[in-house]
Amino acid sequence: MAIKSSLGKLAVPMPLQSFVEREMSINEIAIFPASIEHAEIVANLPFPSSGHRDPFDRLLIAQALAENISVISGDAAFDQYPVERIW
């Protein structure tokens, strides 16, 4: 979100940190720190035929797989992996 906001691709109605903290509280969202297990999964994720290589997306996919959680994203590239995408 910080990158998208700094590029002008995401508008938030208040300072980013305040916005994220507020939305996390309202929506009961937690942030998972990256772990060694997540890194191991990233290292072993296949690259789909589309060539999707975004390292941030691959880390989110690894976290979703390890923690058995859904990913919130509008990016259909996530659909190439065995994770539930919401949005």
Backbone as CSV, one residue per row, in Angstrom:
resi,resn,N_x,N_y,N_z,CA_x,CA_y,CA_z,C_x,C_y,C_z
1,MET,0.823,-1.184,0.000,0.000,0.000,0.000,0.868,1.249,0.000
2,ALA,1.978,1.189,0.723,2.875,2.344,0.769,3.441,2.653,-0.612
3,ILE,3.828,1.610,-1.338,4.379,1.822,-2.680,3.319,2.386,-3.602
4,LYS,2.138,1.790,-3.603,1.056,2.283,-4.461,0.693,3.725,-4.107
5,SER,0.645,4.036,-2.825,0.327,5.389,-2.390,1.400,6.372,-2.860
6,SER,2.674,6.001,-2.718,3.757,6.909,-3.116,3.790,7.128,-4.625
7,LEU,3.289,6.162,-5.394,3.239,6.292,-6.850,1.979,7.016,-7.334
8,GLY,1.086,7.358,-6.396,-0.154,8.023,-6.766,-1.211,7.069,-7.311
9,LYS,-1.021,5.768,-7.094,-1.967,4.773,-7.590,-2.978,4.340,-6.534
10,LEU,-2.842,4.858,-5.318,-3.767,4.548,-4.238,-3.968,5.813,-3.418
11,ALA,-5.200,6.282,-3.385,-5.519,7.469,-2.589,-6.104,7.023,-1.255
12,VAL,-5.575,7.549,-0.178,-6.111,7.266,1.151,-6.512,8.599,1.781
13,PRO,-7.564,8.590,2.601,-8.136,9.832,3.110,-7.403,10.458,4.299
14,MET,-6.292,9.864,4.718,-5.533,10.356,5.875,-4.116,9.828,5.746
15,PRO,-3.220,10.192,6.654,-1.877,9.617,6.579,-1.948,8.084,6.517
16,LEU,-1.073,7.491,5.706,-1.148,6.065,5.428,-1.130,5.218,6.694
17,GLN,-0.226,5.504,7.620,-0.151,4.693,8.832,-1.461,4.726,9.608
18,SER,-2.048,5.909,9.756,-3.325,6.030,10.464,-4.421,5.261,9.743
19,PHE,-4.436,5.380,8.421,-5.447,4.682,7.621,-5.327,3.173,7.780
20,VAL,-4.114,2.663,7.646,-3.903,1.216,7.744,-4.261,0.718,9.139
21,GLU,-3.818,1.405,10.172,-4.137,0.989,11.544,-5.641,0.980,11.778
22,ARG,-6.323,2.007,11.286,-7.777,2.084,11.456,-8.463,0.926,10.739
23,GLU,-8.100,0.702,9.485,-8.741,-0.352,8.698,-8.432,-1.745,9.241
24,MET,-7.215,-1.937,9.745,-6.875,-3.228,10.341,-7.747,-3.498,11.555
25,SER,-7.970,-2.474,12.357,-8.798,-2.627,13.545,-10.260,-2.894,13.173
26,ILE,-10.783,-2.094,12.269,-12.183,-2.236,11.855,-12.447,-3.607,11.242
27,ASN,-11.519,-4.070,10.414,-11.716,-5.309,9.651,-11.060,-6.534,10.264
28,GLU,-10.503,-6.357,11.464,-9.851,-7.460,12.185,-8.808,-8.162,11.312
29,ILE,-7.926,-7.356,10.732,-6.858,-7.858,9.869,-5.553,-7.831,10.652
30,ALA,-4.772,-8.885,10.506,-3.459,-8.964,11.150,-2.374,-8.968,10.084
31,ILE,-1.208,-8.486,10.441,-0.055,-8.532,9.555,0.827,-9.687,10.002
32,PHE,1.153,-10.543,9.049,2.047,-11.656,9.343,3.466,-11.255,8.981
33,PRO,4.383,-11.382,9.919,5.780,-11.140,9.546,6.273,-12.285,8.666
34,ALA,7.207,-11.988,7.779,7.791,-13.039,6.938,8.660,-13.936,7.808
35,SER,8.561,-15.228,7.577,9.328,-16.190,8.371,10.231,-17.025,7.462
36,ILE,11.085,-17.809,8.081,11.942,-18.729,7.338,11.072,-19.726,6.563
37,GLU,9.992,-20.188,7.176,9.090,-21.120,6.487,8.520,-20.478,5.225
38,HIS,8.127,-19.215,5.319,7.584,-18.519,4.152,8.644,-18.419,3.057
39,ALA,9.887,-18.111,3.451,10.976,-18.000,2.474,11.221,-19.334,1.779
40,GLU,11.138,-20.419,2.528,11.329,-21.754,1.949,10.241,-22.056,0.919
41,ILE,9.014,-21.671,1.222,7.914,-21.896,0.276,8.122,-21.056,-0.978
42,VAL,8.537,-19.791,-0.807,8.824,-18.935,-1.966,9.879,-19.594,-2.847
43,ALA,10.922,-20.117,-2.227,12.016,-20.737,-2.977,11.548,-21.925,-3.799
44,ASN,10.476,-22.562,-3.364,9.989,-23.762,-4.050,8.729,-23.540,-4.879
45,LEU,8.213,-22.305,-4.914,7.026,-22.028,-5.725,7.379,-22.127,-7.201
46,PRO,6.567,-22.810,-7.969,6.822,-22.846,-9.412,6.498,-21.486,-10.029
47,PHE,7.140,-21.200,-11.133,6.804,-20.000,-11.893,5.781,-20.406,-12.942
48,PRO,4.598,-19.795,-12.919,3.558,-20.175,-13.879,3.953,-19.786,-15.300
49,SER,3.249,-20.336,-16.255,3.546,-20.077,-17.666,3.435,-18.605,-18.025
50,SER,2.673,-17.852,-17.237,2.534,-16.420,-17.520,3.796,-15.649,-17.176
51,GLY,4.716,-16.311,-16.464,5.959,-15.642,-16.101,5.829,-14.714,-14.913
52,HIS,4.771,-14.855,-14.136,4.551,-13.998,-12.979,5.696,-14.152,-11.988
53,ARG,6.489,-13.084,-11.790,7.679,-13.171,-10.957,7.736,-12.091,-9.877
54,ASP,6.643,-11.426,-9.599,6.660,-10.348,-8.606,7.032,-10.910,-7.236
55,PRO,8.163,-10.478,-6.658,8.606,-11.059,-5.386,7.660,-10.780,-4.224
56,PHE,7.008,-9.635,-4.220,6.062,-9.337,-3.144,4.850,-10.256,-3.231
57,ASP,4.337,-10.443,-4.432,3.196,-11.341,-4.616,3.568,-12.765,-4.215
58,ARG,4.747,-13.199,-4.582,5.173,-14.565,-4.263,5.290,-14.760,-2.753
59,LEU,5.732,-13.731,-2.029,5.785,-13.825,-0.575,4.375,-13.902,0.004
60,LEU,3.447,-13.110,-0.516,2.054,-13.187,-0.051,1.459,-14.563,-0.315
61,ILE,1.762,-15.128,-1.465,1.271,-16.469,-1.785,1.846,-17.488,-0.806
62,ALA,3.139,-17.385,-0.531,3.781,-18.308,0.417,3.157,-18.188,1.800
63,GLN,2.910,-16.959,2.246,2.287,-16.765,3.557,0.883,-17.356,3.580
64,ALA,0.127,-17.154,2.509,-1.230,-17.698,2.447,-1.199,-19.221,2.503
65,LEU,-0.249,-19.823,1.802,-0.139,-21.282,1.820,0.261,-21.789,3.202
66,ALA,1.260,-21.161,3.804,1.767,-21.616,5.108,0.741,-21.440,6.215
67,GLU,0.012,-20.348,6.179,-0.915,-20.013,7.262,-2.352,-20.439,6.969
68,ASN,-2.577,-20.986,5.763,-3.916,-21.397,5.345,-4.903,-20.231,5.455
69,ILE,-4.519,-19.125,4.827,-5.349,-17.923,4.837,-5.596,-17.463,3.402
70,SER,-6.545,-16.564,3.231,-6.861,-15.989,1.926,-5.983,-14.780,1.660
71,VAL,-5.893,-14.427,0.384,-5.176,-13.234,-0.043,-6.207,-12.217,-0.508
72,ILE,-6.050,-10.978,-0.086,-6.927,-9.913,-0.550,-6.184,-9.167,-1.648
73,SER,-6.660,-9.322,-2.878,-6.001,-8.685,-4.013,-6.943,-8.660,-5.202
74,GLY,-6.813,-7.640,-5.997,-7.552,-7.556,-7.246,-6.765,-8.135,-8.410
75,ASP,-5.570,-8.649,-8.139,-4.669,-9.155,-9.170,-4.978,-10.618,-9.493
76,ALA,-5.448,-10.880,-10.699,-5.811,-12.230,-11.110,-4.604,-13.163,-11.217
77,ALA,-3.390,-12.631,-11.173,-2.191,-13.483,-11.214,-2.169,-14.454,-10.034
78,PHE,-2.802,-14.078,-8.919,-2.863,-14.961,-7.751,-3.653,-16.236,-8.044
79,ASP,-4.541,-16.164,-9.028,-5.387,-17.312,-9.345,-4.594,-18.477,-9.943
80,GLN,-3.340,-18.248,-10.279,-2.494,-19.306,-10.829,-1.899,-20.192,-9.733
81,TYR,-2.181,-19.844,-8.484,-1.644,-20.579,-7.342,-2.802,-21.128,-6.505
82,PRO,-2.550,-22.147,-5.711,-3.640,-22.765,-4.917,-3.953,-21.983,-3.647
83,VAL,-4.315,-20.705,-3.817,-4.723,-19.867,-2.687,-6.073,-19.236,-3.010
84,GLU,-6.831,-18.954,-1.973,-8.113,-18.272,-2.176,-7.847,-16.781,-2.280
85,ARG,-8.324,-16.173,-3.361,-8.175,-14.727,-3.548,-9.532,-14.069,-3.335
86,ILE,-9.551,-13.063,-2.485,-10.777,-12.297,-2.215,-10.637,-10.926,-2.860
87,TRP,-11.639,-10.599,-3.703,-11.790,-9.262,-4.266,-12.237,-9.353,-5.643
